[in-house]
């Protein structure tokens, strides 16, 4: 679980990381792979970098997560790592909910052999980081389109 500093609330990126950490890899279709593969992910990372950097709370969560918080210049490899984290975070369906918390609807990566995954709905308390489950159900056929 992410540490929650006193007297502050989790930002959306921190909530998304909390869900990834608690429920394991989550299912999502990488927009650079599906439905058509993009030949130069690095170019897309470089192009998206200013937008990602402009979202200060998300950028801070990502750079902290990958161990480069506080850097002011970034190599292409670091921009690519940031971009990949950003794509994964944006795939986590969480949004502000009532009472200052967040609600989520996520699907775990699951078992490739059986095609089984879990769809989990719930809420996160933005002050404490406590996750409350509303429902959990087994789902099948969560593959990405080809």
N, C-alpha and C positions, 0 to 999 in steps of 0.2 A: 504494500500500500504506500502511496505517496505521502510524505510527511505534510501535514497541514499546519502552516504557521498560525499561531494564535491571532485572533482578531482579523483574519483575512478569509476570503472565500476562494475556493478552487475556481480557476478559469476553465473554459471548455476544453482546451487542450489537455490540461491536467486530468480532467474527468475522463477524457478518452483514453489517456495512458493508464489510468486506474483500471478501466474496464479491460483493456488489453492485458494488463498484468494479472488481473483477477481471473479472467476467463480464458486465457491462453490466446493463441493466434486466432484472429477473427477472419471470417470469410469476407473477401472482397475481390472484385475484378479490377485489376490494375488498369487504369485508363491508357497506359502506354503499351498494354498487351492485348486488350480486348476492346472492341471486337476485332480490330486490326492492329498488328504490332507496329510500333513506331521504330524506325531504324536508328535514331540517334537520341537516346534518353538524356545524354549529357547536354545536348543542345536545348532540350525542353527544360532541363533543370536550370540551366543558365538563364533562359528566358523567364522562367517563373520566379527566380530568386528575388528580384525586387518586390514582387507582390508578397511573397512569404515573409521577407524581412520586414515589410511594412506592418504586418500583423504582430506587433511587439509581444503580446502575451504568448501567442503560439510559437513564435520564433524563440523566445526565451525557454519555453518548455522543451522544444526540440533540441536546441543547442546544449541545454543542460543534460538532457537524456543521452546525447551521443558524446558528451564529454568535451565540448568545445565552447562552453559558456564563457563570455567575456572576450572572445576573439572579435577583432574589428575588420579583419580581412580574411577571405576564405578562398581556399584552393578549389579547383574544379571538382576534385574528389570530395571535399567537404560540402560543396554545393549539391552534388549528387546525393550524398548521404542525407542532407537536410531535405531535399526534394522527395526522396523515398519515404522518409518519416512523415512528411507533410501529406503525401498521398494516402498513406496508411491511416493517419489521423482523420483525414477528411472522409474516409470510408466508414468510420464509426458513427452510426446513427444515434447521436445524443444531441439534445437541445435543451435550452432553458425551459424549466417547467414552473409549476406553481410554487409559491413560498420560497423563492430564491434558489431552489434546487435544480436538478436536471433530470430529464427522463431519457430512457434509452430503449432501443429495439435493435438487438444485435444477433448475429448468427455466428457460431463458432466455426472454425475451419473444418473440424470434424475429421472423419475417417474416409480417406480417399477410396479405399477398397470397397466399403459398403455404401458410400454415398450419404451416410448419416451424419447429421450435425444437430446442434441444439439452437433453437431460437429462444432468446431470453429477453424478456421485457421487465423493466423496473425503473427505479429512481435512485439518484445519488444525492445525498445531503451535501450541499456545497460548503457547509461550515465544518463538518466532521469527516467527510469522505466515506461515510457509511453507505453501503449499497443495500437496497431493499429490493428483493425480487417480487414482481407481480405475477409472472408466469414463466414457465420453462417447458418447452415441448420439443420432441424429437421431430426433425424435418429431414426430408430426402431430396436429392436432386438439386444441390446448391452449386452446380458447376457454372462456370462462366460461358457466355456464348462464344461460338467459334465463327 
